[in-house]
Amino acid sequence: MLPIPEFPPLLTGHAVTAGQDPLQVALEGARGASFGAGDLCWSMAETHARAGIVLEPDCPLGKALQMVPVLMVAIGDALGAIGPPNLALMYRWPSTILVNGGEVGEVFLHVPEDTGLEDTPEFLVLGFSVAMSLPPDIIDAPGLARHATALFEEGCGDLDRTQVLEAVARHFLSWVDTWEHDGFAAAHPDYLGRMQPADKLAVQTGPVTHQGRMVGIDEDGGLLLDGGGRVEGLSLAQGLGIIG
């Protein structure tokens, strides 16, 4: 059995059994006011590093959505610090983590219902999941999930769930502090620098599919998409499904 993660003082860890979703547990706790800012639910499963963090932002939801790319940058820094030097880690807008081209993880955000972009939410639940190992059915039949991978498959056999959770927590708190002082501009170069280039990208927002070539990331973390001579901006709120 792996050791229990040790988190920085501003985060309070709550273990969740392998069969439970820590994001859902954190969300239910936040809704019921049994969890507050800094409570972190983490999964005891060893196949993934998975956690949900309760936040209580003091800014409108439209700005608080930047916690998604901030967490992605923190995950990139964490894996870069504890993983092998040849680990090719990239992002796919708005919330997918890639290693050597394969999907290894995702960042999630749960927002209270009926919260507008100009409203300050009572809470947010920010979560992430990073695959440590692939399930046997995918290993035995790689064609079932051609785009999926896991850290163990990419030369990170010396890492475990606990190490990843601890490293992400440390780097995330550091980036939150930076974001509070300097805004998203501080994280923007790291976010854009690891963004996967895409000449043919399709982004679904509600019933509409936006297609084109990614030409950049705007100052708020939104996607700039060239749809054939005309650059279109898609906000983080659209990409995350907060608005259509």
CYANA upper distance limits for C-alpha pairs under 8 A (distance plus 0.5 A):
  2 LEU  CA     46 GLU  CA      8.36
  2 LEU  CA    160 ASP  CA      8.47
  2 LEU  CA    161 ARG  CA      8.44
  2 LEU  CA    162 THR  CA      7.46
  3 PRO  CA    162 THR  CA      7.27
  4 ILE  CA    162 THR  CA      7.23
  5 PRO  CA     13 GLY  CA      8.42
  5 PRO  CA    162 THR  CA      5.71
  5 PRO  CA    163 GLN  CA      7.90
  5 PRO  CA    165 LEU  CA      7.38
  5 PRO  CA    166 GLU  CA      6.50
  6 GLU  CA     13 GLY  CA      8.40
  6 GLU  CA    166 GLU  CA      6.86
  7 PHE  CA     11 LEU  CA      6.54
  7 PHE  CA     12 THR  CA      7.51
  7 PHE  CA     13 GLY  CA      7.31
  7 PHE  CA    166 GLU  CA      6.45
  7 PHE  CA    169 ALA  CA      7.14
  7 PHE  CA    170 ARG  CA      7.88
  8 PRO  CA    169 ALA  CA      7.79
  8 PRO  CA    170 ARG  CA      7.00
 10 LEU  CA     38 GLY  CA      6.56
 11 LEU  CA     38 GLY  CA      5.06
 11 LEU  CA     39 ASP  CA      6.30
 11 LEU  CA     40 LEU  CA      6.84
 12 THR  CA     38 GLY  CA      6.53
 12 THR  CA     39 ASP  CA      5.32
 12 THR  CA     40 LEU  CA      6.20
 13 GLY  CA     39 ASP  CA      6.74
 13 GLY  CA     40 LEU  CA      5.33
 13 GLY  CA     41 CYS  CA      6.34
 13 GLY  CA     42 TRP  CA      7.43
 14 HIS  CA     39 ASP  CA      7.84
 14 HIS  CA     40 LEU  CA      6.50
 14 HIS  CA     41 CYS  CA      5.14
 14 HIS  CA     42 TRP  CA      6.68
 15 ALA  CA     41 CYS  CA      6.42
 15 ALA  CA     42 TRP  CA      5.77
 15 ALA  CA     43 SER  CA      6.57
 15 ALA  CA     44 MET  CA      6.88
 16 VAL  CA     20 GLN  CA      6.80
 16 VAL  CA     21 ASP  CA      8.06
 16 VAL  CA     22 PRO  CA      6.55
 16 VAL  CA     25 VAL  CA      8.38
 16 VAL  CA     41 CYS  CA      6.94
 16 VAL  CA     42 TRP  CA      6.25
 16 VAL  CA     43 SER  CA      5.33
 16 VAL  CA     44 MET  CA      6.44
 17 THR  CA     43 SER  CA      6.51
 17 THR  CA     44 MET  CA      5.92
 17 THR  CA     45 ALA  CA      7.57
 18 ALA  CA     43 SER  CA      6.21
 18 ALA  CA     44 MET  CA      5.58
 18 ALA  CA     45 ALA  CA      4.84
 19 GLY  CA     45 ALA  CA      8.28
 20 GLN  CA     24 GLN  CA      8.50
 20 GLN  CA     25 VAL  CA      8.12
 20 GLN  CA     43 SER  CA      7.88
 21 ASP  CA     25 VAL  CA      6.86
 21 ASP  CA     43 SER  CA      7.70
 22 PRO  CA     26 ALA  CA      6.51
 22 PRO  CA     41 CYS  CA      5.72
 22 PRO  CA     42 TRP  CA      6.05
 22 PRO  CA     43 SER  CA      6.32
 22 PRO  CA     50 ARG  CA      7.57
 22 PRO  CA     51 ALA  CA      6.04
 22 PRO  CA     52 GLY  CA      6.06
 23 LEU  CA     27 LEU  CA      6.57
 23 LEU  CA     41 CYS  CA      7.55
 23 LEU  CA     51 ALA  CA      6.77
 23 LEU  CA     52 GLY  CA      4.84
 23 LEU  CA     53 ILE  CA      8.09
 23 LEU  CA    125 VAL  CA      7.61
 23 LEU  CA    126 LEU  CA      8.20
 23 LEU  CA    127 GLY  CA      6.54
 24 GLN  CA     28 GLU  CA      6.61
 24 GLN  CA     52 GLY  CA      8.34
 25 VAL  CA     29 GLY  CA      6.62
 25 VAL  CA     41 CYS  CA      7.57
 26 ALA  CA     30 ALA  CA      6.58
 26 ALA  CA     35 PHE  CA      7.62
 26 ALA  CA     39 ASP  CA      8.26
 26 ALA  CA     40 LEU  CA      7.70
 26 ALA  CA     41 CYS  CA      6.40
 26 ALA  CA     52 GLY  CA      6.36
 26 ALA  CA     53 ILE  CA      7.31
 26 ALA  CA     54 VAL  CA      7.10
 26 ALA  CA    125 VAL  CA      7.32
 27 LEU  CA     31 ARG  CA      6.64
 27 LEU  CA     54 VAL  CA      8.14
 27 LEU  CA    110 HIS  CA      7.84
 27 LEU  CA    125 VAL  CA      6.56
 28 GLU  CA     32 GLY  CA      6.65
 29 GLY  CA     33 ALA  CA      6.47
 29 GLY  CA     34 SER  CA      5.54
 29 GLY  CA     35 PHE  CA      5.39
 30 ALA  CA     34 SER  CA      6.68
 30 ALA  CA     35 PHE  CA      5.32
 30 ALA  CA     36 GLY  CA      6.62
 30 ALA  CA     54 VAL  CA      7.36
 30 ALA  CA    123 PHE  CA      7.53
 30 ALA  CA    125 VAL  CA      8.39
 35 PHE  CA     39 ASP  CA      6.48
 35 PHE  CA     54 VAL  CA      7.68
 36 GLY  CA     54 VAL  CA      6.56
 36 GLY  CA     55 LEU  CA      7.60
 36 GLY  CA     56 GLU  CA      7.78
 36 GLY  CA    123 PHE  CA      8.42
 37 ALA  CA     53 ILE  CA      8.41
 37 ALA  CA     54 VAL  CA      5.64
 37 ALA  CA     55 LEU  CA      5.12
 37 ALA  CA     56 GLU  CA      5.84
 37 ALA  CA    123 PHE  CA      8.29
 38 GLY  CA     53 ILE  CA      6.99
 38 GLY  CA     54 VAL  CA      6.19
 38 GLY  CA     55 LEU  CA      6.80
 39 ASP  CA     53 ILE  CA      6.40
 39 ASP  CA     54 VAL  CA      6.00
 40 LEU  CA     51 ALA  CA      7.24
 40 LEU  CA     52 GLY  CA      6.16
 40 LEU  CA     53 ILE  CA      4.91
 40 LEU  CA     54 VAL  CA      6.95
 41 CYS  CA     51 ALA  CA      5.95
 41 CYS  CA     52 GLY  CA      5.71
 41 CYS  CA     53 ILE  CA      6.96
 42 TRP  CA     49 ALA  CA      8.35
 42 TRP  CA     50 ARG  CA      6.36
 42 TRP  CA     51 ALA  CA      4.69
 42 TRP  CA     52 GLY  CA      7.03
 43 SER  CA     48 HIS  CA      8.45
 43 SER  CA     49 ALA  CA      7.61
 43 SER  CA     50 ARG  CA      6.09
 43 SER  CA     51 ALA  CA      6.71
 45 ALA  CA     49 ALA  CA      8.13
 46 GLU  CA    132 MET  CA      7.83
 46 GLU  CA    160 ASP  CA      7.86
 46 GLU  CA    161 ARG  CA      6.20
 47 THR  CA    131 ALA  CA      6.75
 47 THR  CA    132 MET  CA      5.57
 47 THR  CA    133 SER  CA      5.74
 47 THR  CA    134 LEU  CA      7.89
 47 THR  CA    161 ARG  CA      7.87
 48 HIS  CA    129 SER  CA      6.96
 48 HIS  CA    130 VAL  CA      5.98
 48 HIS  CA    131 ALA  CA      4.93
 48 HIS  CA    132 MET  CA      5.42
 48 HIS  CA    133 SER  CA      7.55
 48 HIS  CA    161 ARG  CA      6.75
 49 ALA  CA    128 PHE  CA      8.38
 49 ALA  CA    129 SER  CA      6.14
 49 ALA  CA    130 VAL  CA      5.61
 49 ALA  CA    131 ALA  CA      6.98
 49 ALA  CA    132 MET  CA      7.31
 49 ALA  CA    161 ARG  CA      5.29
 49 ALA  CA    162 THR  CA      7.78
 49 ALA  CA    164 VAL  CA      6.86
 49 ALA  CA    165 LEU  CA      6.46
 50 ARG  CA    127 GLY  CA      7.93
 50 ARG  CA    128 PHE  CA      6.14
 50 ARG  CA    129 SER  CA      4.72
 50 ARG  CA    130 VAL  CA      6.85
 50 ARG  CA    165 LEU  CA      8.02
 51 ALA  CA    127 GLY  CA      5.97
 51 ALA  CA    128 PHE  CA      6.21
 51 ALA  CA    129 SER  CA      7.18
 51 ALA  CA    165 LEU  CA      8.24
 52 GLY  CA    125 VAL  CA      6.73
 52 GLY  CA    126 LEU  CA      6.11
 52 GLY  CA    127 GLY  CA      4.55
 52 GLY  CA    128 PHE  CA      7.20
 53 ILE  CA    125 VAL  CA      5.97
 53 ILE  CA    126 LEU  CA      5.66
 53 ILE  CA    127 GLY  CA      6.42
 54 VAL  CA    123 PHE  CA      7.28
 54 VAL  CA    124 LEU  CA      6.36
 54 VAL  CA    125 VAL  CA      5.14
 54 VAL  CA    126 LEU  CA      6.98
 55 LEU  CA    123 PHE  CA      6.02
 55 LEU  CA    124 LEU  CA      5.58
 55 LEU  CA    125 VAL  CA      6.62
 55 LEU  CA    126 LEU  CA      7.78
 56 GLU  CA    121 PRO  CA      7.84
 56 GLU  CA    122 GLU  CA      6.63
 56 GLU  CA    123 PHE  CA      4.96
 56 GLU  CA    124 LEU  CA      6.79
 57 PRO  CA     64 ALA  CA      7.13
 57 PRO  CA    120 THR  CA      7.58
 57 PRO  CA    121 PRO  CA      7.40
 57 PRO  CA    122 GLU  CA      8.03
 57 PRO  CA    123 PHE  CA      7.16
 57 PRO  CA    124 LEU  CA      8.02
 58 ASP  CA    120 THR  CA      6.92
 59 CYS  CA     63 LYS  CA      7.05
 59 CYS  CA     64 ALA  CA      6.89
 59 CYS  CA    119 ASP  CA      8.50
 59 CYS  CA    120 THR  CA      5.95
 60 PRO  CA     64 ALA  CA      6.77
 60 PRO  CA    117 LEU  CA      6.74
 60 PRO  CA    118 GLU  CA      5.55
 60 PRO  CA    119 ASP  CA      5.49
 60 PRO  CA    120 THR  CA      4.71
 60 PRO  CA    121 PRO  CA      7.47
 61 LEU  CA     65 LEU  CA      6.57
 61 LEU  CA    115 THR  CA      8.05
 61 LEU  CA    116 GLY  CA      7.40
 61 LEU  CA    117 LEU  CA      5.26
 61 LEU  CA    118 GLU  CA      6.63
 61 LEU  CA    119 ASP  CA      6.39
 61 LEU  CA    120 THR  CA      6.12
 61 LEU  CA    121 PRO  CA      6.70
 62 GLY  CA     66 GLN  CA      8.36
 62 GLY  CA    117 LEU  CA      5.04
 62 GLY  CA    118 GLU  CA      6.85
 62 GLY  CA    237 ALA  CA      7.63
 63 LYS  CA    220 ASP  CA      8.27
 65 LEU  CA    236 LEU  CA      7.43
 65 LEU  CA    237 ALA  CA      7.65
 66 GLN  CA     70 VAL  CA      6.73
 66 GLN  CA    184 PHE  CA      7.48
 66 GLN  CA    220 ASP  CA      7.52
 66 GLN  CA    221 GLY  CA      7.17
 66 GLN  CA    236 LEU  CA      8.23
 67 MET  CA     71 LEU  CA      6.42
 67 MET  CA    126 LEU  CA      8.16
 67 MET  CA    176 VAL  CA      8.40
 68 VAL  CA     72 MET  CA      6.83
 68 VAL  CA     95 SER  CA      7.41
 68 VAL  CA    107 VAL  CA      7.05
 68 VAL  CA    108 PHE  CA      7.81
 68 VAL  CA    109 LEU  CA      7.66
 68 VAL  CA    126 LEU  CA      7.87
 69 PRO  CA     73 VAL  CA      6.65
 69 PRO  CA     94 PRO  CA      8.07
 69 PRO  CA     95 SER  CA      7.60
 69 PRO  CA    191 TYR  CA      7.22
 69 PRO  CA    221 GLY  CA      7.47
 70 VAL  CA     74 ALA  CA      6.76
 70 VAL  CA    172 PHE  CA      7.84
 70 VAL  CA    175 TRP  CA      7.15
 70 VAL  CA    176 VAL  CA      7.81
 70 VAL  CA    179 TRP  CA      8.48
 70 VAL  CA    184 PHE  CA      8.27
 70 VAL  CA    187 ALA  CA      7.02
 70 VAL  CA    191 TYR  CA      8.41
 71 LEU  CA     75 ILE  CA      6.65
 71 LEU  CA    107 VAL  CA      7.95
 71 LEU  CA    172 PHE  CA      6.36
 71 LEU  CA    175 TRP  CA      8.42
 72 MET  CA     76 GLY  CA      6.71
 72 MET  CA     91 TYR  CA      8.17
 72 MET  CA     95 SER  CA      7.69
 72 MET  CA     97 ILE  CA      7.82
 72 MET  CA    107 VAL  CA      7.41
 72 MET  CA    191 TYR  CA      8.08
 73 VAL  CA     77 ASP  CA      6.67
 73 VAL  CA    187 ALA  CA      7.59
 73 VAL  CA    190 ASP  CA      6.93
 73 VAL  CA    191 TYR  CA      6.39
 74 ALA  CA     78 ALA  CA      6.49
 74 ALA  CA    168 VAL  CA      6.55
 74 ALA  CA    171 HIS  CA      5.55
 74 ALA  CA    172 PHE  CA      5.45
 74 ALA  CA    175 TRP  CA      7.20
 75 ILE  CA     79 LEU  CA      6.59
 75 ILE  CA    168 VAL  CA      5.88
 75 ILE  CA    171 HIS  CA      7.90
 75 ILE  CA    172 PHE  CA      8.06
 76 GLY  CA     80 GLY  CA      6.45
 76 GLY  CA     89 LEU  CA      7.20
 76 GLY  CA     90 MET  CA      8.21
 77 ASP  CA     81 ALA  CA      6.56
 77 ASP  CA    168 VAL  CA      8.47
 77 ASP  CA    171 HIS  CA      7.39
 78 ALA  CA     82 ILE  CA      6.86
 78 ALA  CA    164 VAL  CA      7.79
 78 ALA  CA    167 ALA  CA      5.68
 78 ALA  CA    168 VAL  CA      5.78
 78 ALA  CA    171 HIS  CA      6.71
 79 LEU  CA     83 GLY  CA      5.64
 79 LEU  CA    164 VAL  CA      7.76
 79 LEU  CA    167 ALA  CA      8.17
 79 LEU  CA    168 VAL  CA      8.39
 80 GLY  CA     84 PRO  CA      7.89
 80 GLY  CA     85 PRO  CA      7.68
 80 GLY  CA     87 LEU  CA      7.73
 80 GLY  CA     89 LEU  CA      8.40
 82 ILE  CA    159 LEU  CA      8.26
 82 ILE  CA    167 ALA  CA      8.23
 83 GLY  CA     87 LEU  CA      7.30
 83 GLY  CA    156 CYS  CA      6.61
 83 GLY  CA    159 LEU  CA      7.84
 84 PRO  CA    155 GLY  CA      7.56
 84 PRO  CA    156 CYS  CA      7.11
 87 LEU  CA     99 VAL  CA      7.38
 87 LEU  CA    100 ASN  CA      7.50
 87 LEU  CA    154 GLU  CA      7.94
 87 LEU  CA    155 GLY  CA      8.31
 88 ALA  CA     99 VAL  CA      6.00
 88 ALA  CA    100 ASN  CA      5.45
 88 ALA  CA    101 GLY  CA      8.33
 89 LEU  CA     97 ILE  CA      7.92
 89 LEU  CA     98 LEU  CA      6.17
 89 LEU  CA     99 VAL  CA      5.01
 89 LEU  CA    100 ASN  CA      6.84
 89 LEU  CA    101 GLY  CA      8.45
 89 LEU  CA    194 ARG  CA      7.59
 90 MET  CA     97 ILE  CA      6.73
 90 MET  CA     98 LEU  CA      5.50
 90 MET  CA     99 VAL  CA      6.79
 90 MET  CA    100 ASN  CA      8.35
 90 MET  CA    101 GLY  CA      8.14
 90 MET  CA    194 ARG  CA      5.17
 90 MET  CA    195 MET  CA      6.15
 90 MET  CA    196 GLN  CA      6.33
 91 TYR  CA     95 SER  CA      7.71
 91 TYR  CA     96 THR  CA      6.21
 91 TYR  CA     97 ILE  CA      5.38
 91 TYR  CA     98 LEU  CA      6.15
 91 TYR  CA    191 TYR  CA      8.17
 91 TYR  CA    194 ARG  CA      6.29
 91 TYR  CA    195 MET  CA      5.18
 91 TYR  CA    196 GLN  CA      6.14
 92 ARG  CA     96 THR  CA      5.51
 92 ARG  CA     97 ILE  CA      6.99
 92 ARG  CA     98 LEU  CA      7.66
 92 ARG  CA    195 MET  CA      6.43
 92 ARG  CA    196 GLN  CA      6.09
 93 TRP  CA    195 MET  CA      7.73
 93 TRP  CA    223 LEU  CA      7.80
 93 TRP  CA    239 GLY  CA      8.26
 94 PRO  CA    223 LEU  CA      8.48
 94 PRO  CA    236 LEU  CA      7.39
 94 PRO  CA    239 GLY  CA      6.39
 94 PRO  CA    240 LEU  CA      7.30
 95 SER  CA    106 GLU  CA      6.24
 95 SER  CA    107 VAL  CA      5.72
 95 SER  CA    108 PHE  CA      7.78
 95 SER  CA    240 LEU  CA      8.40
 96 THR  CA    103 GLU  CA      7.48
 96 THR  CA    104 VAL  CA      8.44
 96 THR  CA    105 GLY  CA      6.55
 96 THR  CA    106 GLU  CA      5.08
 96 THR  CA    107 VAL  CA      7.03
 97 ILE  CA    103 GLU  CA      6.50
 97 ILE  CA    104 VAL  CA      6.26
 97 ILE  CA    105 GLY  CA      5.28
 97 ILE  CA    106 GLU  CA      6.09
 97 ILE  CA    107 VAL  CA      8.32
 98 LEU  CA    102 GLY  CA      5.74
 98 LEU  CA    103 GLU  CA      5.05
 98 LEU  CA    104 VAL  CA      5.89
 98 LEU  CA    105 GLY  CA      7.36
 99 VAL  CA    103 GLU  CA      7.00
 99 VAL  CA    104 VAL  CA      6.64
 99 VAL  CA    149 THR  CA      8.04
 99 VAL  CA    151 LEU  CA      8.31
 99 VAL  CA    154 GLU  CA      7.93
100 ASN  CA    154 GLU  CA      7.96
101 GLY  CA    147 HIS  CA      8.32
102 GLY  CA    147 HIS  CA      5.60
102 GLY  CA    148 ALA  CA      5.72
102 GLY  CA    149 THR  CA      5.73
103 GLU  CA    147 HIS  CA      6.40
103 GLU  CA    148 ALA  CA      5.27
103 GLU  CA    149 THR  CA      6.19
103 GLU  CA    150 ALA  CA      8.31
104 VAL  CA    130 VAL  CA      6.23
104 VAL  CA    131 ALA  CA      5.98
104 VAL  CA    148 ALA  CA      6.81
104 VAL  CA    149 THR  CA      5.76
104 VAL  CA    150 ALA  CA      5.75
104 VAL  CA    151 LEU  CA      7.61
105 GLY  CA    128 PHE  CA      7.71
105 GLY  CA    129 SER  CA      5.77
105 GLY  CA    130 VAL  CA      4.69
105 GLY  CA    131 ALA  CA      6.57
106 GLU  CA    128 PHE  CA      6.13
106 GLU  CA    129 SER  CA      6.02
106 GLU  CA    130 VAL  CA      7.27
107 VAL  CA    126 LEU  CA      7.97
107 VAL  CA    127 GLY  CA      6.20
107 VAL  CA    128 PHE  CA      4.80
107 VAL  CA    129 SER  CA      7.15
108 PHE  CA    126 LEU  CA      6.30
108 PHE  CA    127 GLY  CA      5.40
108 PHE  CA    128 PHE  CA      6.33
109 LEU  CA    124 LEU  CA      7.58
109 LEU  CA    125 VAL  CA      6.27
109 LEU  CA    126 LEU  CA      5.17
109 LEU  CA    127 GLY  CA      6.75
109 LEU  CA    240 LEU  CA      8.46
110 HIS  CA    124 LEU  CA      6.44
110 HIS  CA    125 VAL  CA      5.55
110 HIS  CA    126 LEU  CA      7.00
111 VAL  CA    115 THR  CA      7.69
111 VAL  CA    121 PRO  CA      8.07
111 VAL  CA    123 PHE  CA      7.82
111 VAL  CA    124 LEU  CA      5.84
111 VAL  CA    125 VAL  CA      7.34
112 PRO  CA    121 PRO  CA      7.48
112 PRO  CA    122 GLU  CA      8.07
112 PRO  CA    123 PHE  CA      7.65
112 PRO  CA    124 LEU  CA      7.62
115 THR  CA    119 ASP  CA      6.55
115 THR  CA    120 THR  CA      8.27
115 THR  CA    121 PRO  CA      6.86
130 VAL  CA    150 ALA  CA      8.11
131 ALA  CA    149 THR  CA      7.90
131 ALA  CA    150 ALA  CA      5.33
131 ALA  CA    151 LEU  CA      6.85
132 MET  CA    150 ALA  CA      5.61
132 MET  CA    151 LEU  CA      5.39
132 MET  CA    152 PHE  CA      6.22
132 MET  CA    160 ASP  CA      7.54
132 MET  CA    161 ARG  CA      7.36
133 SER  CA    149 THR  CA      8.34
133 SER  CA    150 ALA  CA      5.51
133 SER  CA    151 LEU  CA      6.93
133 SER  CA    152 PHE  CA      6.00
133 SER  CA    153 GLU  CA      7.46
134 LEU  CA    138 ILE  CA      7.01
134 LEU  CA    139 ILE  CA      6.91
134 LEU  CA    149 THR  CA      7.27
134 LEU  CA    150 ALA  CA      6.40
134 LEU  CA    153 GLU  CA      8.39
135 PRO  CA    139 ILE  CA      6.96
136 PRO  CA    140 ASP  CA      6.47
137 ASP  CA    141 ALA  CA      6.57
138 ILE  CA    142 PRO  CA      5.62
138 ILE  CA    143 GLY  CA      8.07
138 ILE  CA    144 LEU  CA      6.56
138 ILE  CA    145 ALA  CA      6.92
142 PRO  CA    146 ARG  CA      6.47
149 THR  CA    153 GLU  CA      7.04
149 THR  CA    154 GLU  CA      8.15
150 ALA  CA    154 GLU  CA      7.07
151 LEU  CA    155 GLY  CA      7.18
151 LEU  CA    156 CYS  CA      5.69
151 LEU  CA    157 GLY  CA      7.68
152 PHE  CA    156 CYS  CA      5.34
152 PHE  CA    157 GLY  CA      5.20
152 PHE  CA    159 LEU  CA      8.35
153 GLU  CA    157 GLY  CA      8.17
159 LEU  CA    163 GLN  CA      6.90
159 LEU  CA    164 VAL  CA      7.74
160 ASP  CA    164 VAL  CA      6.97
161 ARG  CA    165 LEU  CA      6.68
162 THR  CA    166 GLU  CA      6.65
163 GLN  CA    167 ALA  CA      6.60
164 VAL  CA    168 VAL  CA      6.53
165 LEU  CA    169 ALA  CA      6.62
166 GLU  CA    170 ARG  CA      6.81
167 ALA  CA    171 HIS  CA      6.74
168 VAL  CA    172 PHE  CA      6.34
169 ALA  CA    173 LEU  CA      6.76
170 ARG  CA    174 SER  CA      6.90
171 HIS  CA    175 TRP  CA      6.67
172 PHE  CA    176 VAL  CA      6.58
173 LEU  CA    177 ASP  CA      6.77
174 SER  CA    178 THR  CA      6.90
175 TRP  CA    179 TRP  CA      6.49
175 TRP  CA    187 ALA  CA      8.27
176 VAL  CA    180 GLU  CA      6.60
177 ASP  CA    181 HIS  CA      6.99
178 THR  CA    182 ASP  CA      6.32
178 THR  CA    183 GLY  CA      7.68
178 THR  CA    186 ALA  CA      7.62
179 TRP  CA    183 GLY  CA      4.82
179 TRP  CA    184 PHE  CA      6.19
179 TRP  CA    185 ALA  CA      8.50
179 TRP  CA    186 ALA  CA      7.29
179 TRP  CA    187 ALA  CA      7.96
182 ASP  CA    186 ALA  CA      6.59
183 GLY  CA    187 ALA  CA      8.48
184 PHE  CA    188 HIS  CA      6.53
184 PHE  CA    219 GLU  CA      7.71
184 PHE  CA    220 ASP  CA      7.19
184 PHE  CA    221 GLY  CA      8.32
185 ALA  CA    189 PRO  CA      8.10
185 ALA  CA    219 GLU  CA      7.12
187 ALA  CA    191 TYR  CA      6.65
188 HIS  CA    192 LEU  CA      6.47
188 HIS  CA    217 ILE  CA      8.48
188 HIS  CA    219 GLU  CA      7.63
188 HIS  CA    221 GLY  CA      7.79
189 PRO  CA    193 GLY  CA      6.14
190 ASP  CA    194 ARG  CA      6.84
191 TYR  CA    195 MET  CA      6.80
192 LEU  CA    216 GLY  CA      7.71
192 LEU  CA    217 ILE  CA      6.80
197 PRO  CA    214 MET  CA      7.26
198 ALA  CA    213 ARG  CA      6.31
198 ALA  CA    214 MET  CA      6.01
199 ASP  CA    212 GLY  CA      7.26
199 ASP  CA    213 ARG  CA      4.75
199 ASP  CA    214 MET  CA      6.83
200 LYS  CA    211 GLN  CA      7.45
200 LYS  CA    212 GLY  CA      5.97
200 LYS  CA    213 ARG  CA      5.82
200 LYS  CA    214 MET  CA      8.33
201 LEU  CA    210 HIS  CA      8.44
201 LEU  CA    211 GLN  CA      5.96
201 LEU  CA    212 GLY  CA      5.87
201 LEU  CA    213 ARG  CA      6.43
201 LEU  CA    214 MET  CA      7.47
202 ALA  CA    209 THR  CA      6.85
202 ALA  CA    210 HIS  CA      6.02
202 ALA  CA    211 GLN  CA      4.90
202 ALA  CA    212 GLY  CA      7.26
203 VAL  CA    209 THR  CA      6.08
203 VAL  CA    210 HIS  CA      5.56
203 VAL  CA    211 GLN  CA      6.92
203 VAL  CA    239 GLY  CA      7.88
204 GLN  CA    208 VAL  CA      6.31
204 GLN  CA    209 THR  CA      4.96
204 GLN  CA    210 HIS  CA      6.75
204 GLN  CA    239 GLY  CA      8.09
205 THR  CA    209 THR  CA      6.81
205 THR  CA    210 HIS  CA      8.07
205 THR  CA    238 GLN  CA      6.33
205 THR  CA    239 GLY  CA      6.95
205 THR  CA    241 GLY  CA      7.05
205 THR  CA    243 ILE  CA      8.29
205 THR  CA    244 GLY  CA      5.63
206 GLY  CA    241 GLY  CA      7.74
206 GLY  CA    243 ILE  CA      8.26
206 GLY  CA    244 GLY  CA      5.18
207 PRO  CA    244 GLY  CA      8.25
210 HIS  CA    227 GLY  CA      8.27
211 GLN  CA    225 LEU  CA      8.05
211 GLN  CA    227 GLY  CA      6.43
212 GLY  CA    225 LEU  CA      6.22
212 GLY  CA    226 ASP  CA      5.63
212 GLY  CA    227 GLY  CA      4.65
212 GLY  CA    228 GLY  CA      7.25
213 ARG  CA    225 LEU  CA      6.00
213 ARG  CA    226 ASP  CA      5.50
213 ARG  CA    227 GLY  CA      6.99
214 MET  CA    223 LEU  CA      7.69
214 MET  CA    224 LEU  CA      6.47
214 MET  CA    225 LEU  CA      5.18
214 MET  CA    226 ASP  CA      6.77
215 VAL  CA    224 LEU  CA      6.07
215 VAL  CA    225 LEU  CA      6.28
215 VAL  CA    226 ASP  CA      6.96
216 GLY  CA    223 LEU  CA      6.81
216 GLY  CA    224 LEU  CA      5.59
216 GLY  CA    225 LEU  CA      7.89
217 ILE  CA    221 GLY  CA      6.22
217 ILE  CA    222 GLY  CA      6.01
217 ILE  CA    223 LEU  CA      5.33
217 ILE  CA    224 LEU  CA      6.14
218 ASP  CA    222 GLY  CA      5.68
218 ASP  CA    223 LEU  CA      6.81
218 ASP  CA    224 LEU  CA      7.12
218 ASP  CA    233 GLY  CA      8.48
220 ASP  CA    235 SER  CA      8.29
220 ASP  CA    236 LEU  CA      8.19
221 GLY  CA    235 SER  CA      7.72
221 GLY  CA    236 LEU  CA      6.67
222 GLY  CA    233 GLY  CA      7.26
222 GLY  CA    234 LEU  CA      6.02
222 GLY  CA    235 SER  CA      4.75
222 GLY  CA    236 LEU  CA      5.41
222 GLY  CA    239 GLY  CA      8.46
223 LEU  CA    233 GLY  CA      6.22
223 LEU  CA    234 LEU  CA      5.56
223 LEU  CA    235 SER  CA      6.89
223 LEU  CA    236 LEU  CA      8.00
224 LEU  CA    231 VAL  CA      6.92
224 LEU  CA    232 GLU  CA      6.25
224 LEU  CA    233 GLY  CA      5.17
224 LEU  CA    234 LEU  CA      6.95
225 LEU  CA    231 VAL  CA      5.88
225 LEU  CA    232 GLU  CA      5.57
225 LEU  CA    233 GLY  CA      6.70
225 LEU  CA    234 LEU  CA      8.04
226 ASP  CA    230 ARG  CA      6.05
226 ASP  CA    231 VAL  CA      4.77
226 ASP  CA    232 GLU  CA      6.66
227 GLY  CA    231 VAL  CA      6.78
227 GLY  CA    232 GLU  CA      7.56
234 LEU  CA    238 GLN  CA      6.77
234 LEU  CA    239 GLY  CA      7.37
235 SER  CA    239 GLY  CA      6.83
236 LEU  CA    240 LEU  CA      6.43
237 ALA  CA    241 GLY  CA      6.61
237 ALA  CA    242 ILE  CA      5.38
237 ALA  CA    243 ILE  CA      6.18
238 GLN  CA    242 ILE  CA      6.43
238 GLN  CA    243 ILE  CA      5.60
238 GLN  CA    244 GLY  CA      6.05
